[in-house]
Amino acid sequence: MKTVIDLFPGAGGFSEGFRQAGFKIILGIDKEPRMLSAYRANHPGTEVWERDVLTVDPNELPDADVIVGSPPCQDFSTASSKKNPE
């Protein structure tokens, strides 16, 4: 079975898509506890690291066939409610 590591998984949409396609999700990494709470609920049994991905040494990661990531984009989105983004 092919394996996946999900960076910035949020509630786990990418993980769910890969799961439905027959992949095994082996790890989710996010620094936001609120997001990981939802991820854990949606993907029980998947290992989770609560930390900033910038602090992860690639050598720490388990072997995986796919690494997927969807970093937060609120600060860059035109849908943002910020009137004066910097």
N, C-alpha and C positions, 0 to 999 in steps of 0.2 A: 504494500500500500504506500502510495506517495505521501509525504509529510509536508506540513506547512508551519511556519512561524509567522505570527501576525503582530506587526508593530503598530502602535497607536490603534488598538482594535475597537475602541469605543464599546458599543454594545455587542459587537461581533458580527456585523453584516457580511464582511468579506469571509470571515471564518465559516459562517453558515453556508455561504455559496460554495466554498471549497468542500465543506463536509458533504453537501448534497451531491457534489460532483465525484465523491468517492475518496477524498483525501482525508488524512488524519491530522487534526490540528494538535501540535505538540507543545506550543508555547504562545502565550500572549504577553506583550510587554507594553505597559502604559504607566505614566507617573500619576495619573488622576484616580484617586480611590473611588470616586463616584462612578466613573466609567468602568472600572474594574469590577465593581459590585454588580453592575448589569451584565458584564461579560461573564463573570463566574456563574450567574444565574442562567444565562443562555448557553453556556458551554461547560457544564459541570464535568469535572475530571480532567480538564485541560490545565496544565501547569501555567501559573501566572507569576510574572515578576512585576512588582510595583516599584518602578524606578524609571528615571529619565533614560531614554534609549541612547542619549549622547554619552552616558557613563558605562555603557555596555561594551566590553572588549569583544570583538568578533570571535575570538578564540574561546569565549565562555559559552557561546551558543551551541546547542546540540546540532548534529547534522540534520539538515532538512533539504528537501527537494525544491521547495519554494519559500521565499521570504517575501511577504506582501506588506505594504505599509500605506496608510492613509493619514498623513500628519494633519493636525488641526489647521484649518485655513480661515478661521473666523476673522483674523486681523487683515486678511487680504481679500476677503469676499466682498463683492458688490452688494450682497444681501445683508451685510453687517449693519447693525443699528448705530454704529459709531459715526458721528457727523464729521469729525476731523481726524481720521486715522493718520498716523505718522509713519 
